[in-house]
């Protein structure tokens, strides 16, 4: 009759976290998240460099056309897109709760970029400053203010980053980590012991430096 213990076996890291999957569903969610995150960040970075607002400044009897790109209006969407890209890469470099936190950062960077693109798209302040510099009149204001669709394109790209973050929050625990494909299990790898020639003193010294017993006694290694 075998020995039965009332003490439950200790939980291991493999028991605490679900195993990474290479199934079709896991691969699909990884591919979609990577595509959405990379595409969204690219759209935000490109669209935030386009003209968001136009206006005119009066100089005597003439008027001068003024424009402001997205990064002059608000640099927040572009900055958050870079944060999102970094978080997208970091998702695959961490595990457990750290992956959950990084996935949340990815989603929040997309949400923040979208809100800042929509709420900060006016551009009047930037164009007023341009008008004041152009006319050398601190009281000058831009006239005929118009807006383009680029702020909303920027927001659409940010929504893609948000979607990638939500996918990471939902399925990220089943995604493999960096280098996880090459890990078979949690057991330590077998150490290859170099052959020792007892007739060569240099081999004996090298074995002792490695902490091995050149006589071949297994109990000696355990004593170290």
Phi and psi restraints in degrees (value plus and minus 20) as a CYANA .aco file:
   2 UNK   PHI     -95.0   -55.0
   2 UNK   PSI     140.7   180.7
   3 UNK   PHI     -99.7   -59.7
   3 UNK   PSI     108.4   148.4
   4 UNK   PHI    -133.5   -93.5
   4 UNK   PSI     107.4   147.4
   5 UNK   PHI    -128.4   -88.4
   5 UNK   PSI     120.9   160.9
   6 UNK   PHI    -103.4   -63.4
   6 UNK   PSI     -29.7    10.3
   7 UNK   PHI    -106.5   -66.5
   7 UNK   PSI     102.6   142.6
   8 UNK   PHI     -86.0   -46.0
   8 UNK   PSI     129.0   169.0
   9 UNK   PHI     -84.9   -44.9
   9 UNK   PSI     129.3   169.3
  10 UNK   PHI     -84.1   -44.1
  10 UNK   PSI     123.4   163.4
  11 UNK   PHI     -98.1   -58.1
  11 UNK   PSI     117.8   157.8
  12 UNK   PHI    -123.6   -83.6
  12 UNK   PSI     149.6   189.6
  13 UNK   PHI     -81.6   -41.6
  13 UNK   PSI     -54.4   -14.4
  14 UNK   PHI     -86.5   -46.5
  14 UNK   PSI     -53.6   -13.6
  15 UNK   PHI     -94.1   -54.1
  15 UNK   PSI     -52.7   -12.7
  16 UNK   PHI     -93.7   -53.7
  16 UNK   PSI     -49.8    -9.8
  17 UNK   PHI    -140.4  -100.4
  17 UNK   PSI     122.6   162.6
  18 UNK   PHI     -85.0   -45.0
  18 UNK   PSI     127.4   167.4
  19 UNK   PHI     -90.8   -50.8
  19 UNK   PSI     126.8   166.8
  20 UNK   PHI     -86.3   -46.3
  20 UNK   PSI     122.0   162.0
  21 UNK   PHI    -133.7   -93.7
  21 UNK   PSI     123.6   163.6
  22 UNK   PHI    -131.3   -91.3
  22 UNK   PSI      -2.8    37.2
  23 UNK   PHI     -90.2   -50.2
  23 UNK   PSI     153.7   193.7
  24 UNK   PHI     -78.4   -38.4
  24 UNK   PSI     -60.4   -20.4
  25 UNK   PHI     -85.4   -45.4
  25 UNK   PSI     -62.3   -22.3
  26 UNK   PHI     -85.3   -45.3
  26 UNK   PSI     -64.9   -24.9
  27 UNK   PHI     -84.7   -44.7
  27 UNK   PSI     -57.0   -17.0
  28 UNK   PHI     -86.7   -46.7
  28 UNK   PSI     -64.7   -24.7
  29 UNK   PHI     -86.8   -46.8
  29 UNK   PSI     -56.5   -16.5
  30 UNK   PHI     -83.5   -43.5
  30 UNK   PSI     -67.3   -27.3
  31 UNK   PHI     -83.0   -43.0
  31 UNK   PSI     -62.3   -22.3
  32 UNK   PHI     -85.9   -45.9
  32 UNK   PSI     -62.8   -22.8
  33 UNK   PHI     -84.1   -44.1
  33 UNK   PSI     -62.6   -22.6
  34 UNK   PHI     -83.4   -43.4
  34 UNK   PSI     -62.6   -22.6
  35 UNK   PHI     -84.6   -44.6
  35 UNK   PSI     -66.9   -26.9
  36 UNK   PHI     -83.5   -43.5
  36 UNK   PSI     -65.1   -25.1
  37 UNK   PHI     -84.9   -44.9
  37 UNK   PSI     -66.4   -26.4
  38 UNK   PHI     -87.7   -47.7
  38 UNK   PSI     -62.8   -22.8
  39 UNK   PHI     -85.0   -45.0
  39 UNK   PSI     -63.7   -23.7
  40 UNK   PHI     -82.4   -42.4
  40 UNK   PSI     -64.6   -24.6
  41 UNK   PHI     -83.9   -43.9
  41 UNK   PSI     -58.4   -18.4
  42 UNK   PHI     -83.4   -43.4
  42 UNK   PSI     -64.7   -24.7
  43 UNK   PHI     -81.9   -41.9
  43 UNK   PSI     -64.3   -24.3
  44 UNK   PHI     -82.5   -42.5
  44 UNK   PSI     -65.8   -25.8
  45 UNK   PHI     -86.0   -46.0
  45 UNK   PSI     -57.4   -17.4
  46 UNK   PHI     -95.1   -55.1
  46 UNK   PSI     -66.4   -26.4
  47 UNK   PHI     -88.8   -48.8
  47 UNK   PSI     -50.5   -10.5
  48 UNK   PHI     -92.5   -52.5
  48 UNK   PSI     -32.5     7.5
  49 UNK   PHI    -112.6   -72.6
  49 UNK   PSI     -21.0    19.0
  50 UNK   PHI    -108.5   -68.5
  50 UNK   PSI     150.6   190.6
  51 UNK   PHI     -93.0   -53.0
  51 UNK   PSI     103.8   143.8
  52 UNK   PHI    -119.4   -79.4
  52 UNK   PSI     -51.2   -11.2
  53 UNK   PHI    -163.9  -123.9
  53 UNK   PSI     129.2   169.2
  54 UNK   PHI    -153.2  -113.2
  54 UNK   PSI     134.6   174.6
  55 UNK   PHI    -188.4  -148.4
  55 UNK   PSI    -195.9  -155.9
  56 UNK   PHI    -150.4  -110.4
  56 UNK   PSI     131.2   171.2
  57 UNK   PHI    -142.5  -102.5
  57 UNK   PSI     112.4   152.4
  58 UNK   PHI    -101.6   -61.6
  58 UNK   PSI     105.7   145.7
  59 UNK   PHI    -143.9  -103.9
  59 UNK   PSI      78.0   118.0
  60 UNK   PHI      44.1    84.1
  60 UNK   PSI    -144.3  -104.3
  61 UNK   PHI    -112.4   -72.4
  61 UNK   PSI     -21.0    19.0
  62 UNK   PHI    -125.0   -85.0
  62 UNK   PSI     149.4   189.4
  63 UNK   PHI    -152.0  -112.0
  63 UNK   PSI     125.3   165.3
  64 UNK   PHI    -135.8   -95.8
  64 UNK   PSI     111.0   151.0
  65 UNK   PHI     -95.0   -55.0
  65 UNK   PSI     112.7   152.7
  66 UNK   PHI    -141.4  -101.4
  66 UNK   PSI     123.3   163.3
  67 UNK   PHI    -154.7  -114.7
  67 UNK   PSI     135.3   175.3
  68 UNK   PHI    -158.3  -118.3
  68 UNK   PSI     107.1   147.1
  69 UNK   PHI    -106.2   -66.2
  69 UNK   PSI     152.7   192.7
  70 UNK   PHI     -82.4   -42.4
  70 UNK   PSI     -56.7   -16.7
  71 UNK   PHI     -92.8   -52.8
  71 UNK   PSI     -44.9    -4.9
  72 UNK   PHI     -95.9   -55.9
  72 UNK   PSI     -54.3   -14.3
  73 UNK   PHI     -92.2   -52.2
  73 UNK   PSI     -70.9   -30.9
  74 UNK   PHI    -175.7  -135.7
  74 UNK   PSI     103.4   143.4
  75 UNK   PHI    -107.2   -67.2
  75 UNK   PSI     -17.2    22.8
  76 UNK   PHI     -86.6   -46.6
  76 UNK   PSI     -64.5   -24.5
  77 UNK   PHI     -78.6   -38.6
  77 UNK   PSI     -64.7   -24.7
  78 UNK   PHI     -84.3   -44.3
  78 UNK   PSI     -61.8   -21.8
  79 UNK   PHI     -83.8   -43.8
  79 UNK   PSI     -62.5   -22.5
  80 UNK   PHI     -90.0   -50.0
  80 UNK   PSI     -50.4   -10.4
  81 UNK   PHI     -84.6   -44.6
  81 UNK   PSI     -59.1   -19.1
  82 UNK   PHI     -86.6   -46.6
  82 UNK   PSI     -60.0   -20.0
  83 UNK   PHI     -81.1   -41.1
  83 UNK   PSI     -61.8   -21.8
  84 UNK   PHI     -82.6   -42.6
  84 UNK   PSI     -60.6   -20.6
  85 UNK   PHI     -82.2   -42.2
  85 UNK   PSI     -63.9   -23.9
  86 UNK   PHI     -83.4   -43.4
  86 UNK   PSI     -60.4   -20.4
  87 UNK   PHI     -87.4   -47.4
  87 UNK   PSI     -55.7   -15.7
  88 UNK   PHI     -82.8   -42.8
  88 UNK   PSI     -59.9   -19.9
  89 UNK   PHI     -91.6   -51.6
  89 UNK   PSI     -60.5   -20.5
  90 UNK   PHI     -87.2   -47.2
  90 UNK   PSI     -43.9    -3.9
  91 UNK   PHI     -75.8   -35.8
  91 UNK   PSI     -56.7   -16.7
  92 UNK   PHI    -108.4   -68.4
  92 UNK   PSI     -21.7    18.3
  93 UNK   PHI    -122.1   -82.1
  93 UNK   PSI     -26.6    13.4
  94 UNK   PHI    -148.2  -108.2
  94 UNK   PSI     149.2   189.2
  95 UNK   PHI    -153.9  -113.9
  95 UNK   PSI     150.7   190.7
  96 UNK   PHI      40.1    80.1
  96 UNK   PSI    -155.0  -115.0
  97 UNK   PHI     -86.3   -46.3
  97 UNK   PSI     -51.3   -11.3
  98 UNK   PHI     -82.4   -42.4
  98 UNK   PSI     -58.5   -18.5
  99 UNK   PHI     -85.8   -45.8
  99 UNK   PSI     -57.8   -17.8
 100 UNK   PHI     -83.4   -43.4
 100 UNK   PSI     -62.1   -22.1
 101 UNK   PHI     -85.6   -45.6
 101 UNK   PSI     -62.8   -22.8
 102 UNK   PHI     -86.8   -46.8
 102 UNK   PSI     -57.1   -17.1
 103 UNK   PHI     -83.6   -43.6
 103 UNK   PSI     -59.6   -19.6
 104 UNK   PHI     -83.8   -43.8
 104 UNK   PSI     -59.1   -19.1
 105 UNK   PHI     -83.2   -43.2
 105 UNK   PSI     -59.3   -19.3
 106 UNK   PHI     -81.4   -41.4
 106 UNK   PSI     -66.0   -26.0
 107 UNK   PHI     -85.6   -45.6
 107 UNK   PSI     -62.1   -22.1
 108 UNK   PHI     -87.1   -47.1
 108 UNK   PSI     -54.2   -14.2
 109 UNK   PHI     -85.2   -45.2
 109 UNK   PSI     -58.4   -18.4
 110 UNK   PHI     -86.3   -46.3
 110 UNK   PSI     -63.1   -23.1
 111 UNK   PHI     -84.2   -44.2
 111 UNK   PSI     -64.6   -24.6
 112 UNK   PHI     -84.1   -44.1
 112 UNK   PSI     -58.9   -18.9
 113 UNK   PHI     -85.7   -45.7
 113 UNK   PSI     -59.3   -19.3
 114 UNK   PHI     -85.5   -45.5
 114 UNK   PSI     -66.2   -26.2
 115 UNK   PHI     -86.1   -46.1
 115 UNK   PSI     -61.3   -21.3
 116 UNK   PHI     -88.3   -48.3
 116 UNK   PSI     -51.8   -11.8
 117 UNK   PHI     -88.6   -48.6
 117 UNK   PSI     -59.8   -19.8
 118 UNK   PHI     -98.4   -58.4
 118 UNK   PSI     -66.8   -26.8
 119 UNK   PHI     -96.3   -56.3
 119 UNK   PSI     -46.2    -6.2
 120 UNK   PHI    -125.7   -85.7
 120 UNK   PSI       7.3    47.3
 121 UNK   PHI    -111.0   -71.0
 121 UNK   PSI     -18.3    21.7
 122 UNK   PHI     -83.3   -43.3
 122 UNK   PSI     -72.0   -32.0
 123 UNK   PHI      59.0    99.0
 123 UNK   PSI     -20.6    19.4
 124 UNK   PHI     -84.6   -44.6
 124 UNK   PSI     -61.0   -21.0
 125 UNK   PHI     -81.0   -41.0
 125 UNK   PSI     -63.5   -23.5
 126 UNK   PHI     -86.4   -46.4
 126 UNK   PSI     -62.2   -22.2
 127 UNK   PHI     -90.8   -50.8
 127 UNK   PSI     -54.1   -14.1
 128 UNK   PHI     -81.9   -41.9
 128 UNK   PSI     -60.9   -20.9
 129 UNK   PHI     -85.0   -45.0
 129 UNK   PSI     -58.0   -18.0
 130 UNK   PHI     -85.3   -45.3
 130 UNK   PSI     -61.2   -21.2
 131 UNK   PHI     -83.1   -43.1
 131 UNK   PSI     -60.1   -20.1
 132 UNK   PHI     -84.9   -44.9
 132 UNK   PSI     -60.1   -20.1
 133 UNK   PHI     -89.6   -49.6
 133 UNK   PSI     -59.2   -19.2
 134 UNK   PHI     -89.1   -49.1
 134 UNK   PSI     -61.5   -21.5
 135 UNK   PHI    -112.5   -72.5
 135 UNK   PSI     -24.6    15.4
 136 UNK   PHI      37.6    77.6
 136 UNK   PSI      11.4    51.4
 137 UNK   PHI    -147.8  -107.8
 137 UNK   PSI      92.1   132.1
 138 UNK   PHI     -85.5   -45.5
 138 UNK   PSI     -37.6     2.4
 139 UNK   PHI    -113.6   -73.6
 139 UNK   PSI     -17.8    22.2
 140 UNK   PHI     -90.6   -50.6
 140 UNK   PSI     126.8   166.8
 141 UNK   PHI    -151.5  -111.5
 141 UNK   PSI     133.8   173.8
 142 UNK   PHI     -94.9   -54.9
 142 UNK   PSI     126.3   166.3
 143 UNK   PHI    -141.1  -101.1
 143 UNK   PSI     136.9   176.9
 144 UNK   PHI      40.8    80.8
 144 UNK   PSI      24.2    64.2
 145 UNK   PHI     -87.6   -47.6
 145 UNK   PSI     108.2   148.2
 146 UNK   PHI    -152.1  -112.1
 146 UNK   PSI     138.0   178.0
 147 UNK   PHI    -142.5  -102.5
 147 UNK   PSI     133.0   173.0
 148 UNK   PHI    -121.9   -81.9
 148 UNK   PSI    -198.4  -158.4
 149 UNK   PHI    -109.4   -69.4
 149 UNK   PSI     -22.8    17.2
 150 UNK   PHI     -82.7   -42.7
 150 UNK   PSI     -53.4   -13.4
 151 UNK   PHI     -79.7   -39.7
 151 UNK   PSI     -55.2   -15.2
 152 UNK   PHI     -98.1   -58.1
 152 UNK   PSI     -49.9    -9.9
 153 UNK   PHI     -85.3   -45.3
 153 UNK   PSI     -61.2   -21.2
 154 UNK   PHI     -80.6   -40.6
 154 UNK   PSI     -64.1   -24.1
 155 UNK   PHI     -84.0   -44.0
 155 UNK   PSI     -56.9   -16.9
 156 UNK   PHI     -84.3   -44.3
 156 UNK   PSI     -61.7   -21.7
 157 UNK   PHI     -82.3   -42.3
 157 UNK   PSI     -58.0   -18.0
 158 UNK   PHI     -85.5   -45.5
 158 UNK   PSI     -53.9   -13.9
 159 UNK   PHI     -84.1   -44.1
 159 UNK   PSI     -54.2   -14.2
 160 UNK   PHI     -84.4   -44.4
 160 UNK   PSI     -59.3   -19.3
 161 UNK   PHI     -83.9   -43.9
 161 UNK   PSI     -61.8   -21.8
 162 UNK   PHI     -79.7   -39.7
 162 UNK   PSI     -63.1   -23.1
 163 UNK   PHI     -82.9   -42.9
 163 UNK   PSI     -59.0   -19.0
 164 UNK   PHI     -82.8   -42.8
 164 UNK   PSI     -59.7   -19.7
 165 UNK   PHI     -85.5   -45.5
 165 UNK   PSI     -59.2   -19.2
 166 UNK   PHI     -86.6   -46.6
 166 UNK   PSI     -57.8   -17.8
 167 UNK   PHI     -82.7   -42.7
 167 UNK   PSI     -61.3   -21.3
 168 UNK   PHI     -84.8   -44.8
 168 UNK   PSI     -58.3   -18.3
 169 UNK   PHI     -86.0   -46.0
 169 UNK   PSI     -55.6   -15.6
 170 UNK   PHI    -101.1   -61.1
 170 UNK   PSI     -63.6   -23.6
 171 UNK   PHI    -136.4   -96.4
 171 UNK   PSI     -21.5    18.5
 172 UNK   PHI     -80.2   -40.2
 172 UNK   PSI     -49.4    -9.4
 173 UNK   PHI     -86.7   -46.7
 173 UNK   PSI     -42.3    -2.3
 174 UNK   PHI    -114.6   -74.6
 174 UNK   PSI     -21.4    18.6
 175 UNK   PHI    -101.4   -61.4
 175 UNK   PSI     125.8   165.8
 176 UNK   PHI     -92.4   -52.4
 176 UNK   PSI     132.3   172.3
 177 UNK   PHI    -108.8   -68.8
 177 UNK   PSI     148.8   188.8
 178 UNK   PHI     -78.1   -38.1
 178 UNK   PSI     103.7   143.7
 179 UNK   PHI      61.5   101.5
 179 UNK   PSI     -21.5    18.5
 180 UNK   PHI     -85.6   -45.6
 180 UNK   PSI     -44.6    -4.6
 181 UNK   PHI     -82.8   -42.8
 181 UNK   PSI     -47.8    -7.8
 182 UNK   PHI    -116.7   -76.7
 182 UNK   PSI     -18.6    21.4
 183 UNK   PHI    -114.0   -74.0
 183 UNK   PSI     102.7   142.7
 184 UNK   PHI    -103.0   -63.0
 184 UNK   PSI     -71.5   -31.5
 185 UNK   PHI    -176.3  -136.3
 185 UNK   PSI    -194.2  -154.2
 186 UNK   PHI    -106.6   -66.6
 186 UNK   PSI     -20.3    19.7
 187 UNK   PHI     -94.1   -54.1
 187 UNK   PSI     126.5   166.5
 188 UNK   PHI     -87.4   -47.4
 188 UNK   PSI     128.0   168.0
 189 UNK   PHI     -92.6   -52.6
 189 UNK   PSI     124.1   164.1
 190 UNK   PHI     -87.1   -47.1
 190 UNK   PSI     113.4   153.4
 191 UNK   PHI    -106.7   -66.7
 191 UNK   PSI     110.6   150.6
 192 UNK   PHI    -103.9   -63.9
 192 UNK   PSI      99.4   139.4
 193 UNK   PHI    -114.7   -74.7
 193 UNK   PSI     105.2   145.2
 194 UNK   PHI     -89.4   -49.4
 194 UNK   PSI     124.2   164.2
 195 UNK   PHI     -88.2   -48.2
 195 UNK   PSI     117.8   157.8
 196 UNK   PHI    -133.6   -93.6
 196 UNK   PSI     105.4   145.4
 197 UNK   PHI    -112.9   -72.9
 197 UNK   PSI      91.3   131.3
 198 UNK   PHI     -83.9   -43.9
 198 UNK   PSI     -36.0     4.0
 199 UNK   PHI    -106.3   -66.3
 199 UNK   PSI     -24.7    15.3
 200 UNK   PHI    -133.4   -93.4
 200 UNK   PSI      91.3   131.3
 201 UNK   PHI     -80.3   -40.3
 201 UNK   PSI     -53.6   -13.6
 202 UNK   PHI     -84.7   -44.7
 202 UNK   PSI     -53.6   -13.6
 203 UNK   PHI     -87.7   -47.7
 203 UNK   PSI     -57.4   -17.4
 204 UNK   PHI     -84.6   -44.6
 204 UNK   PSI     -62.1   -22.1
 205 UNK   PHI     -86.5   -46.5
 205 UNK   PSI     -60.3   -20.3
 206 UNK   PHI     -83.2   -43.2
 206 UNK   PSI     -59.2   -19.2
 207 UNK   PHI     -84.8   -44.8
 207 UNK   PSI     -60.8   -20.8
 208 UNK   PHI     -85.6   -45.6
 208 UNK   PSI     -57.6   -17.6
 209 UNK   PHI     -83.5   -43.5
 209 UNK   PSI     -53.9   -13.9
 210 UNK   PHI     -99.7   -59.7
 210 UNK   PSI     -24.2    15.8
 211 UNK   PHI      63.1   103.1
 211 UNK   PSI      -1.4    38.6
 212 UNK   PHI    -118.8   -78.8
 212 UNK   PSI     139.3   179.3
 213 UNK   PHI    -116.8   -76.8
 213 UNK   PSI      90.1   130.1
 214 UNK   PHI     -86.2   -46.2
 214 UNK   PSI     -34.0     6.0
 215 UNK   PHI    -102.3   -62.3
 215 UNK   PSI     -31.0     9.0
 216 UNK   PHI      67.2   107.2
 216 UNK   PSI      -9.0    31.0
 217 UNK   PHI    -101.1   -61.1
 217 UNK   PSI      94.0   134.0
 218 UNK   PHI     -85.3   -45.3
 218 UNK   PSI     -45.2    -5.2
 219 UNK   PHI     -89.8   -49.8
 219 UNK   PSI     -45.8    -5.8
 220 UNK   PHI     -88.3   -48.3
 220 UNK   PSI     -58.5   -18.5
 221 UNK   PHI     -84.5   -44.5
 221 UNK   PSI     -58.7   -18.7
 222 UNK   PHI     -88.0   -48.0
 222 UNK   PSI     -48.0    -8.0
 223 UNK   PHI     -85.8   -45.8
 223 UNK   PSI     -46.4    -6.4
